[in-house]
Amino acid sequence: MNHNAPLSPRPLLRPALSDVRLRVMSTAQLRAHGVSGAETNARCRPGGPWQQLLPGVHLLHSGPPTSEERLHAVLLYAGNPSPRRAAHTVPAQPEPGEPHGPGQQRIVYGDAMITGLAALTLHRLPSAPPLLALNRIDVLVPRTRRLRSTGFARLVRAPELPVPEQVTGLPVAPVPRALADAVAQLSDTEAVRRLLTEAVRGGHCDPAAVVRELAEAQLLNRPHVIDAVESLLAEGRAVAEDGLYRMVREHRLPDPLWNVDLRLPGGPHLGGVDAYWPDQAVAVELDTRAPGQDLPHGDDAVWSEYARKREYLERLGITVVHITPKKLRDSLEQQATVVRTALMASVDREPAAYVVVLPR
C-alpha cells in the first residue's frame, strides 16, 4: 500500500494541503472518502505520514499541529458529526481572495463552539494568550453530549448554548460567555480584571452582559471575581460617559451641564444625573448596572433606588432619558434623536418645578 497516494479521485489532498479542512479529518469523514479504518490506523502508526490528534480525529501530515489545526480538531471531536453528516459536504462561499473550486467545502461542526481563553484570543483581546501557548482548548457543548475531555480538548457543558459567532470561519462563543468560561479556570485577580476590562474597553460587550454570564456560571461568590467585577463596572461607566460626550458632540446637541446633582430649593436631594439641560428640564441617566443580578453590593436595591429617583424627577416635570452603554455602542444616532426629541418637546410641556443644580 502506498501511504502517499491520494485518498480518492476527488480533490481531497491538494498540493501542500493548504486547506486546514483537508489537513484534519475525522474517521467518519475519511471513511466517506473511501479510506477504511484499518488504512487510517496504518497511516497513523509511529513513523507514518499521519497522526491521531484526538479520538477519531486525524492530522494528515507528520509534525506538530498548527494552532488552526488544533482548533479544527477540537471542533471535530466535540461536534462529533455522524457518518451521514460527515459524508455530506456543503458548498462554501469562498473568503475574499480565496479561489473558487469544486473542492471548496464547509465542515459541519454540529453544535460545538470554541470558548474560554481560546475564544478570547480569536476575538482579539490583547491579554488573551497565543493559541499555541494553551495546553487545552475549551469547547462548549450541550450538557447531554456523551464525551470526555481528553488531550488538548476540554469540554465545557451547558444546558443552553448561545448563538456562536463566526471568527476566521470557526464557530466561537460570544465574548461574555467566553469570559465566563475563561474566568472559571482563573484564580489570578489581575488576570481576570484585565480580561473583563479589555472586553468592555474594546467594545466587545457591555458590563451587564458579562455580569449576567458570571452570575449564571455561579462565579460571583469568588472574592477575586467580585474585585474584578467592581473594576469592570467602573470601566463600563467611563466608556459609557465617553460615548455620551461623543453623542452630544457628533450630533450637535446643545451642551448640557455634566454630572450634576439636583435638589429642591431648601428641600431634599433628588439625586445625580449624567447630563442636564436646565432650560428644557431634560436629564440623561446612564445605566451601567446589571439589574436583577446578585452583585456584591445588592444591585437590586440600587436598581430600585434608581427607579424611585426617576419617577420622582418626572413628577416634578423633568424628562429623564434612560440610556444603556449597549444603546450608546450600537445605536448612537438613534439615542441622539431621542434626546433631541425630548429637548424639542419641552416647549409643549408644563413648566417643570424649579430645582437647584450643583456640581457632583
C-alpha positions as CSV (number, residue, x, y, z in Angstrom):
1,M,0.0,0.0,0.0
2,N,1.4,3.4,-1.0
3,H,0.8,5.7,2.0
4,N,1.5,8.8,0.0
5,A,-1.1,8.1,-2.7
6,P,-4.2,10.3,-2.9
7,L,-7.2,9.1,-0.9
8,S,-9.7,9.4,-3.7
9,P,-10.1,10.8,-7.1
10,R,-11.9,13.8,-5.6
11,P,-9.7,16.9,-4.9
12,L,-9.2,15.8,-1.2
13,L,-5.5,16.3,-0.9
14,R,-4.2,19.5,-2.6
15,P,-0.5,20.3,-3.0
16,A,0.9,21.3,0.4
17,L,-2.5,20.6,2.0
18,S,-3.2,24.3,2.0
19,D,-6.7,24.0,3.4
20,V,-7.0,23.0,7.1
21,R,-10.3,21.3,6.3
22,L,-8.2,18.8,4.3
23,R,-5.4,18.5,6.8
24,V,-7.5,17.5,9.8
25,M,-10.3,14.9,9.3
26,S,-12.5,12.7,11.4
27,T,-12.6,9.0,11.0
28,A,-16.1,9.3,9.6
29,Q,-15.0,11.9,7.0
30,L,-12.1,9.7,5.9
31,R,-14.4,6.8,5.6
32,A,-16.7,8.9,3.4
33,H,-13.8,9.5,1.1
34,G,-13.1,5.7,0.9
35,V,-10.4,5.4,3.5
36,S,-11.1,2.4,5.8
37,G,-10.4,2.4,9.5
38,A,-7.6,-0.1,9.0
39,E,-5.9,2.1,6.5
40,T,-6.3,5.1,8.7
41,N,-4.8,3.2,11.7
42,A,-1.9,2.1,9.5
43,R,-1.1,5.6,8.4
44,C,-1.2,6.8,12.0
45,R,1.4,4.3,13.3
46,P,4.7,5.7,14.7
47,G,6.7,6.9,11.8
48,G,3.7,7.0,9.5
49,P,2.6,10.0,7.4
50,W,-0.4,10.8,9.6
51,Q,-1.2,11.0,13.3
52,Q,-4.1,10.9,15.6
53,L,-4.7,14.2,17.4
54,L,-7.8,13.2,19.4
55,P,-10.0,10.1,19.4
56,G,-11.5,9.8,16.0
57,V,-9.6,12.9,14.7
58,H,-6.5,12.7,12.5
59,L,-3.9,15.0,11.2
60,L,-3.0,14.1,7.6
61,H,0.7,15.0,7.9
62,S,3.6,14.4,10.3
63,G,5.0,17.1,12.5
64,P,3.3,19.2,15.2
65,P,-0.2,20.6,14.5
66,T,-0.6,24.3,14.0
67,S,-3.0,26.4,16.2
68,E,-5.6,26.3,13.4
69,E,-5.3,22.6,13.1
70,R,-5.8,22.2,16.9
71,L,-8.9,24.3,16.8
72,H,-10.3,22.4,13.9
73,A,-9.5,19.1,15.6
74,V,-11.3,20.1,18.9
75,L,-14.4,21.1,17.0
76,L,-14.5,17.9,15.0
77,Y,-14.0,15.9,18.2
78,A,-16.6,17.7,20.3
79,G,-19.1,18.2,17.4
80,N,-18.9,14.5,16.8
81,P,-20.6,14.5,13.4
82,S,-22.3,11.3,12.4
83,P,-21.1,9.4,9.3
84,R,-24.1,10.6,7.4
85,R,-23.4,14.2,8.3
86,A,-19.7,13.8,7.7
87,A,-20.4,12.4,4.2
88,H,-22.5,15.4,3.4
89,T,-20.4,18.3,2.2
90,V,-21.8,21.8,1.9
91,P,-20.5,24.2,-0.7
92,A,-19.0,27.2,1.0
93,Q,-18.8,30.7,-0.2
94,P,-15.0,31.4,-0.6
95,E,-13.5,34.1,1.6
96,P,-12.2,37.2,-0.2
97,G,-9.1,36.3,-2.1
98,E,-9.8,32.6,-1.9
99,P,-10.0,30.6,-5.1
100,H,-13.3,29.2,-6.3
101,G,-13.3,25.5,-7.0
102,P,-15.1,22.2,-6.7
103,G,-13.0,21.3,-3.6
104,Q,-14.3,24.2,-1.5
105,Q,-16.3,22.6,1.3
106,R,-17.7,23.8,4.6
107,I,-17.3,21.4,7.5
108,V,-20.4,20.9,9.8
109,Y,-19.3,21.0,13.4
110,G,-22.6,20.2,15.0
111,D,-23.4,22.4,17.9
112,A,-19.8,22.7,19.3
113,M,-18.1,26.1,19.6
114,I,-14.7,27.4,20.8
115,T,-15.0,29.1,24.2
116,G,-12.7,30.2,27.1
117,L,-9.3,31.7,26.6
118,A,-9.0,30.3,23.0
119,A,-12.2,32.2,22.1
120,L,-11.0,35.4,23.6
121,T,-7.8,35.1,21.6
122,L,-9.8,34.7,18.4
123,H,-11.9,37.7,19.5
124,R,-8.5,39.5,19.7
125,L,-8.5,40.5,23.4
126,P,-4.9,41.8,23.9
127,S,-4.1,39.9,27.1
128,A,-5.5,36.5,25.9
129,P,-2.6,34.1,25.4
130,P,-1.4,32.9,22.0
131,L,-3.3,29.8,20.9
132,L,-0.2,27.6,20.8
133,A,0.5,28.6,24.4
134,L,-2.7,26.9,25.6
135,N,-2.3,23.4,26.8
136,R,-6.0,22.9,26.4
137,I,-8.7,24.4,24.2
138,D,-12.1,24.9,25.7
139,V,-15.1,23.8,23.6
140,L,-18.7,24.4,24.6
141,V,-21.1,21.6,24.0
142,P,-24.7,20.7,25.2
143,R,-24.9,19.2,28.6
144,T,-26.2,15.9,27.1
145,R,-23.1,15.3,24.9
146,R,-21.5,12.0,25.8
147,L,-17.8,12.8,25.5
148,R,-15.0,13.3,27.9
149,S,-12.2,15.9,28.0
150,T,-9.1,14.4,26.6
151,G,-5.7,15.5,25.2
152,F,-5.9,19.2,24.4
153,A,-9.7,19.3,24.2
154,R,-11.5,20.4,27.4
155,L,-15.3,20.1,27.2
156,V,-17.5,22.8,28.8
157,R,-21.1,21.7,29.2
158,A,-24.1,24.0,29.2
159,P,-27.9,23.3,29.4
160,E,-28.4,26.1,26.8
161,L,-25.9,27.2,24.2
162,P,-25.5,30.8,22.9
163,V,-25.6,31.6,19.2
164,P,-22.0,31.3,18.1
165,E,-20.2,34.0,16.2
166,Q,-18.1,33.1,13.1
167,V,-14.5,34.1,13.6
168,T,-12.0,33.1,10.9
169,G,-14.6,30.6,9.7
170,L,-15.0,28.9,13.1
171,P,-17.9,28.9,15.5
172,V,-16.8,30.8,18.6
173,A,-18.8,31.6,21.7
174,P,-19.7,35.3,22.2
175,V,-17.3,37.3,24.3
176,P,-19.5,37.4,27.5
177,R,-19.9,33.6,27.5
178,A,-16.2,33.0,26.6
179,L,-15.2,35.3,29.5
180,A,-17.3,33.3,32.0
181,D,-15.8,30.0,30.8
182,A,-12.3,31.5,31.0
183,V,-12.8,33.1,34.4
184,A,-14.0,29.8,35.8
185,Q,-10.4,28.4,35.2
186,L,-8.5,31.5,36.6
187,S,-7.6,32.4,40.1
188,D,-5.4,35.5,39.4
189,T,-7.4,38.6,40.3
190,E,-5.3,40.8,38.0
191,A,-5.7,38.4,35.0
192,V,-9.5,38.3,35.5
193,R,-9.7,42.1,35.9
194,R,-7.6,42.7,32.7
195,L,-9.7,40.4,30.6
196,L,-13.0,41.9,31.8
197,T,-11.7,45.4,31.3
198,E,-10.4,44.7,27.8
199,A,-13.7,43.2,26.7
200,V,-15.6,46.4,27.7
201,R,-12.9,48.9,26.6
202,G,-12.6,47.2,23.2
203,G,-16.3,47.4,22.6
204,H,-16.9,43.7,22.5
205,C,-19.8,43.8,25.1
206,D,-21.2,45.8,27.9
207,P,-20.7,45.1,31.6
208,A,-24.3,44.0,32.2
209,A,-23.9,41.1,29.7
210,V,-20.6,40.0,31.4
211,V,-22.1,40.1,34.9
212,R,-25.1,38.2,33.7
213,E,-22.9,35.4,32.4
214,L,-20.7,35.4,35.5
215,A,-23.9,35.1,37.7
216,E,-25.3,32.3,35.6
217,A,-22.0,30.4,36.0
218,Q,-22.2,31.0,39.8
219,L,-18.8,32.8,39.8
220,L,-19.9,35.9,41.7
221,N,-19.2,34.3,45.1
222,R,-15.4,34.2,44.4
223,P,-13.6,37.1,46.0
224,H,-11.2,37.7,43.1
225,V,-14.1,37.7,40.7
226,I,-16.0,40.2,42.8
227,D,-13.0,42.5,42.8
228,A,-12.7,42.3,39.1
229,V,-16.4,43.0,38.6
230,E,-16.2,46.2,40.6
231,S,-13.4,47.3,38.3
232,L,-15.4,46.2,35.3
233,L,-18.4,48.4,36.4
234,A,-16.2,51.4,36.9
235,E,-14.6,50.8,33.4
236,G,-18.1,50.4,31.9
237,R,-19.2,53.7,33.3
238,A,-16.1,55.5,32.0
239,V,-16.7,54.0,28.5
240,A,-20.4,55.0,28.6
241,E,-19.6,58.5,29.7
242,D,-17.2,58.9,26.7
243,G,-19.9,57.6,24.5
244,L,-22.3,60.2,25.9
245,Y,-19.9,63.0,25.3
246,R,-19.3,61.8,21.8
247,M,-23.1,61.7,21.1
248,V,-23.6,65.3,22.1
249,R,-20.5,66.5,20.2
250,E,-21.0,64.5,16.9
251,H,-24.8,65.0,16.7
252,R,-24.5,68.7,17.7
253,L,-26.8,68.7,20.6
254,P,-26.8,71.7,22.9
255,D,-24.2,71.5,25.6
256,P,-25.7,70.2,28.9
257,L,-24.5,70.5,32.4
258,W,-22.4,67.4,33.0
259,N,-22.5,65.2,36.1
260,V,-24.7,67.3,38.4
261,D,-26.8,66.8,41.5
262,L,-30.4,68.1,41.6
263,R,-32.0,69.4,44.7
264,L,-35.3,71.2,45.6
265,P,-34.7,74.7,47.0
266,G,-34.4,74.2,50.7
267,G,-35.7,70.6,50.2
268,P,-34.4,67.1,49.8
269,H,-31.6,65.9,47.5
270,L,-33.2,64.5,44.3
271,G,-30.1,62.6,43.0
272,G,-27.4,62.9,40.4
273,V,-27.7,62.8,36.6
274,D,-25.1,62.4,34.0
275,A,-26.3,65.3,31.8
276,Y,-28.9,68.0,32.4
277,W,-30.4,70.7,30.2
278,P,-32.0,73.2,32.7
279,D,-33.8,75.3,30.2
280,Q,-35.6,72.3,28.8
281,A,-35.7,70.3,32.1
282,V,-34.3,67.2,30.4
283,A,-31.9,64.8,32.1
284,V,-29.9,61.8,30.8
285,E,-29.1,59.0,33.2
286,L,-26.6,56.3,32.2
287,D,-27.4,52.8,33.4
288,T,-24.2,50.9,33.8
289,R,-25.6,48.5,36.4
290,A,-26.9,44.9,35.8
291,P,-30.4,44.8,37.3
292,G,-31.6,41.6,38.9
293,Q,-28.2,40.1,39.4
294,D,-26.7,39.1,42.7
295,L,-23.9,41.7,42.8
296,P,-21.6,42.3,45.7
297,H,-23.4,45.4,47.0
298,G,-27.0,44.4,46.5
299,D,-27.7,45.8,43.0
300,D,-31.4,45.1,43.3
301,A,-31.6,47.8,46.0
302,V,-29.6,50.1,43.8
303,W,-31.9,49.5,40.9
304,S,-35.0,50.2,43.0
305,E,-33.4,53.4,44.2
306,Y,-32.7,54.4,40.6
307,A,-36.3,53.7,39.5
308,R,-37.6,55.7,42.5
309,K,-35.4,58.7,41.6
310,R,-36.5,58.7,38.0
311,E,-40.2,58.6,39.0
312,Y,-39.8,61.5,41.4
313,L,-38.0,63.7,38.8
314,E,-40.7,63.0,36.2
315,R,-43.4,64.0,38.8
316,L,-41.6,67.4,39.0
317,G,-41.8,67.8,35.2
318,I,-38.2,66.7,34.4
319,T,-37.9,64.4,31.5
320,V,-35.5,61.6,32.2
321,V,-33.9,59.8,29.2
322,H,-32.6,56.4,30.2
323,I,-29.6,55.2,28.1
324,T,-27.6,52.0,28.5
325,P,-24.0,51.5,27.3
326,K,-25.2,49.0,24.7
327,K,-27.5,51.6,23.2
328,L,-24.7,54.1,23.0
329,R,-22.4,51.5,21.4
330,D,-25.0,50.1,18.9
331,S,-27.3,53.0,18.1
332,L,-25.6,56.3,18.9
333,E,-27.6,58.3,16.3
334,Q,-30.9,56.9,17.5
335,Q,-30.1,57.9,21.1
336,A,-29.2,61.4,19.9
337,T,-32.6,61.6,18.2
338,V,-34.3,60.5,21.4
339,V,-32.6,63.2,23.4
340,R,-33.2,65.9,20.7
341,T,-36.9,65.0,20.6
342,A,-37.1,65.4,24.4
343,L,-35.5,68.8,24.1
344,M,-37.8,70.0,21.4
345,A,-40.9,68.6,23.2
346,S,-40.1,70.8,26.2
347,V,-41.9,73.8,24.6
348,D,-45.2,71.9,24.7
349,R,-45.0,70.7,28.3
350,E,-46.0,72.5,31.5
351,P,-43.0,74.3,33.1
352,A,-41.1,72.0,35.4
353,A,-40.5,72.7,39.1
354,Y,-37.5,74.8,39.8
355,V,-34.5,72.8,41.0
356,V,-31.1,73.7,42.3
357,V,-28.3,72.3,40.2
358,L,-25.0,71.5,42.0
359,P,-21.7,70.0,40.7
360,R,-21.4,66.3,41.5
